[in-house]
Amino acid sequence: MGDDELEIRLTSRGKRAGGAWVQVTRGAYRRFDTHDPVLDELRAWQAVLSPTAQLTHLSAARVRRWWLPPLPDDLPVFVAVRGASRPQRPGLVVSRHQTLADPDIVDGLRLAPAEETLLACARHLGPLDLTVLLDSALRSGDCDMDVLLQLADSGRRGSLGLTAALAWSDPRSESAWETLLRILHRVCDIEVEPQHAVTDADGGFLGRGDLWLVGTTTLHEYDGGHHLERRRQRSDLKRVRRLGNGDWQRRGFTADDVLHQATSILRDADLSLGRPHDPRRIRSWHDVLRRSLFTPAGTAWVRQQLGLPTIGELGA
């Protein structure tokens, strides 16, 4: 018996697995005390599906450990199957294909190729969420850009969304929030360069910045929770002093700034660029957020795309 089989259990019709097991779908259970419930639930699903079925969409993205937007707790499992067969189970979303490429095997799970996974996500996600996934996939080396461009030009469902995300993507991003901060600048007509190496007048290295406001001596960066660690704080302060000695300015922003105080980020950028501050520019960013899982409005929109019940319906 393999390790995966120890974490899942299949039962015949009308039988239950017992108190140590949690039902995933009809006839398939995972251990109650598993250390990785997401993976084991997907393994249980795989055990009751056709041996040619492949996980795709956000299910495959989770297994690949790509960066993800905040996902609904009731997210369905997405699978791709070949031919006319369409298994029907609650909590399962199935896409049918005439042919399927050989799957990638990751943690014992059959996954659709990374490029096909992104195309599937593009059918339901807005451009911001999809760019987060795409940046992560490209950074990890999971995707072939030529194949992505072919899919974007294929006319298949999701190809237009994939085209939009490819125009925004950048494999130099180092986190999902850094991706959001970059796109905020971009849609507000602020040219930035990710992972910019700052040097002094003699060519000495001073530091590397998340985003350089092109044409200025200003860096804009995302400050996550890890920047609060004592050791990281000491390192950050030394870096800021080096940058300051070289006449560079560093501004750090949090997730709350990106989502709720974006106008202040725009104001700071306008100041560095020496252009008049026009708060109306931030509307473009708000338009992007309205179709993103990073906001309640965007979550409602994505739930609608996926056919999930609204929050009001869940509470009924």
Summary of the structure (lengths in Angstrom):
residues: 316
radius of gyration: 22.6
end to end distance: 43.7
largest distance: 76.5
contacts: 951
relative contact order: 0.09
helix: 45%
strand: 19%
